[in-house]
Amino acid sequence: MRVCSQWTEKGFIMKSIQCAHKKKALVEMSAQIIFTACASFAILAVVSITLYMILSGTPAIFEVGLPEILFNTRWSPTSQDPQYGILWVILTSVVGTFLAILIGVPIGILTAVFLAEVAPRKLAAAVKPAVELLAGIPSVIYGLLGIYLLNPLMYRLEQIIFKGSATHQFVGGANLLSAVLVLAVMILPTVINISETAIRAVPVHIKSASLALGASHMQTIFKSILPAARSGIVTAIVLGVGRAIGEAMAITLVSGGSVNIPLPFHSVKFLTTAVVSEMGYAEGTHRRVLFTIGLVLFVFIMLINVILNRILKGSGEKRGE
């Protein structure tokens, strides 16, 4: 009887183990199906958007001609002899985004370093909510602040610089420089939050080893911590670039809305503002060209992401990561 009871207990244990394995396999299979479905949905969304932009943006290319759209500098879609050149619009987006990144990224990264490594805890606890609040402010609020605070200052500066000029056209402060400053402020929360998270994620032993070798605190930050957090910082820059390129509402309010060569005190039009400001009344070829502008913007963002990712990958391979 004892032998039988032992075999019964062993059989019960084996059966319990088998049941547990089956439940675990079922849970893992269900999780795999859910994750695969979510990933497939994300891929399907990207493919669908890409196909839609290609199908909507290519008809105007065959109708007007790609060189005429990309390299002509005159944009007058509603005139008797319509022109659909967006070269100045493309250059405005490139120059405006580059200048905004040039201003916003160093400020954002240094602010992240301050919050993560330099600031006392009480001060960091006070500054961090303010930075997060910047991220929650709607873009139209930035545009309104730009109209009522920044544009008047730019207009006064414009009057001082071009005083007595017979050729300069005054635009009341709504110019490329105002748009760049607004974009620089708008990308700060993204760059600061992600960069700070990346800096705090650096292993403690890297900082300890640097200090133990005799490096100062500042040397440790710039020679050890920031290189170790490079991946997260580059991600912050990529997202900041995407925010700057894709912004429309705030830029529409402060940039002036005219197609001109992108100089600091010229009223300008970005790719996004061209679509937003004219899609409501555009029709026919004009409407199709606006979809082409959206396709150009889409390709532009994709190229920037690919280039930045290749730069990150190449620098990582050189460092042996």
Secondary structure, DSSP 8 states (H G I E B T S, - for coil): -HHHHHHHHHHHHHHHHHHHHHHHHHHHHHHHHHHHHHHHHHHHHHHHHHHHHHHHHHHHHHHH-HHHHHH---EETTSSS-EE--HHHHHHHHHHHHHHHHHHHHHHHHHHHIIIIIS-HHHHHHHHHHHHHHHHS-HHHHHHHIIIIIHHHHHHHHHHHTTT-SS----TT-SHHHHHHHHHHHHHHHHHHHHHHHHHTS-HHHHHHHHHTT--HHHHIIIIIHHHTHHHHHHHHHHHHHHHHH--HHHHHHSB-------TTS-B--HHHHHHHHTTT--THHHHHHHHHHHHHHHHHHHHHHHHHHHHHHHHHHTT-
